Amino acid sequence: NKSAKTTNTEAGIKTFKISSKLVDQMVLVDEGKVCTTMVDLYQNEGIVTEPAGALSITALEELSEEIKDKTVVCILSGGNNDILRYPEIMEKSLVYQGRKHYFIVEFAQKPGQLKKFVNSALGPTDDIVRFEYIKKNSKETGPALVGVELAKKEDFQPLLSRMDKLGIGYTVLASRDILYSYLI
């Protein structure tokens, strides 16, 4: 019987049975937070982890009150990791921290508009990390995809305020936007 065989060998079935008897609590953590933990472990401790291997450390903050003054052991693993994924992990970490944002910016089709954006809209520590001119819509405007990395998340609202003050048309791409999932 094929279904009986699948039920017994399906990934997670045995683990779920054991866990449901032994685990008192589960903690959900944001994927970006896991990426931030992975980057932190690598940059500060020299430890390379896989995403699942960083979960126990990531969950500690959520449990800080419950584990205060207790001995805690976390198991880290890194065997299922591909170094080629680190740019994606860095990206998700920066987005989670509120330091990386994507915009569709409507640039007027006249000389000096990008210079105006760089010199007047961006703050002194803001950095353009992606720029793609999409296409010319009309004789007046042309949209561009602009990725901006901020030194700290508190720089986001001032950036929006400067763009508003300069009359720059823009759309902030949200994580639920289809285009956003194409970027990350």
FENZI-V761916 format. One record per backbone hydrogen bond with DSSP energy under -1.0 kcal/mol. CO is the residue of the C=O (numbers start at 1). NH is the residue of the N-H. E is the energy in kcal/mol with one decimal. If there is no record, write none. Layout:
co->CO nh->NH e->E
co->CO nh->NH e->E
This chain:
co->1 nh->5 e->-1.6
co->2 nh->6 e->-2.4
co->3 nh->7 e->-2.3
co->4 nh->8 e->-1.6
co->5 nh->9 e->-1.4
co->6 nh->10 e->-1.6
co->10 nh->13 e->-1.6
co->12 nh->16 e->-2.8
co->13 nh->17 e->-2.1
co->14 nh->18 e->-2.4
co->15 nh->19 e->-2.9
co->16 nh->20 e->-2.8
co->18 nh->22 e->-1.6
co->19 nh->23 e->-3.3
co->30 nh->34 e->-1.8
co->31 nh->35 e->-2.2
co->32 nh->36 e->-2.2
co->33 nh->37 e->-2.2
co->34 nh->38 e->-2.5
co->35 nh->39 e->-2.4
co->36 nh->40 e->-2.5
co->37 nh->41 e->-2.9
co->38 nh->42 e->-2.1
co->39 nh->43 e->-3.2
co->40 nh->44 e->-2.7
co->41 nh->45 e->-1.4
co->41 nh->47 e->-2.1
co->50 nh->54 e->-1.2
co->54 nh->58 e->-2.3
co->55 nh->59 e->-2.3
co->59 nh->63 e->-1.2
co->61 nh->64 e->-1.1
co->63 nh->67 e->-2.0
co->67 nh->70 e->-2.1
co->77 nh->50 e->-2.6
co->82 nh->85 e->-2.5
co->83 nh->86 e->-1.4
co->85 nh->89 e->-2.3
co->86 nh->90 e->-3.0
co->87 nh->91 e->-2.3
co->88 nh->92 e->-2.6
co->89 nh->93 e->-2.0
co->90 nh->94 e->-2.6
co->91 nh->95 e->-2.4
co->92 nh->96 e->-2.4
co->93 nh->97 e->-2.2
co->94 nh->99 e->-2.7
co->95 nh->98 e->-1.5
co->99 nh->150 e->-3.8
co->101 nh->148 e->-3.0
co->102 nh->173 e->-2.8
co->103 nh->146 e->-2.8
co->104 nh->171 e->-1.9
co->105 nh->144 e->-1.9
co->107 nh->142 e->-2.0
co->108 nh->110 e->-2.0
co->110 nh->113 e->-1.1
co->112 nh->116 e->-2.2
co->113 nh->117 e->-2.1
co->114 nh->118 e->-2.8
co->115 nh->119 e->-2.9
co->116 nh->120 e->-2.5
co->117 nh->121 e->-1.4
co->117 nh->122 e->-1.9
co->123 nh->126 e->-1.0
co->127 nh->149 e->-3.0
co->130 nh->147 e->-2.8
co->132 nh->145 e->-3.2
co->140 nh->109 e->-3.0
co->141 nh->137 e->-1.1
co->141 nh->138 e->-1.7
co->142 nh->107 e->-2.4
co->143 nh->134 e->-2.1
co->144 nh->105 e->-2.9
co->145 nh->132 e->-2.5
co->146 nh->103 e->-2.5
co->147 nh->129 e->-2.8
co->147 nh->130 e->-1.3
co->148 nh->101 e->-2.4
co->149 nh->127 e->-2.2
co->152 nh->155 e->-2.1
co->153 nh->156 e->-1.7
co->155 nh->159 e->-1.5
co->156 nh->160 e->-2.2
co->157 nh->161 e->-2.6
co->158 nh->162 e->-2.4
co->159 nh->163 e->-2.2
co->160 nh->164 e->-2.6
co->161 nh->165 e->-2.7
co->162 nh->166 e->-2.0
co->163 nh->168 e->-2.6
co->164 nh->167 e->-1.2
co->169 nh->106 e->-3.2
co->171 nh->104 e->-2.3
co->174 nh->177 e->-2.1
co->177 nh->181 e->-1.4
co->178 nh->182 e->-1.0
co->179 nh->183 e->-1.3
co->180 nh->184 e->-1.8
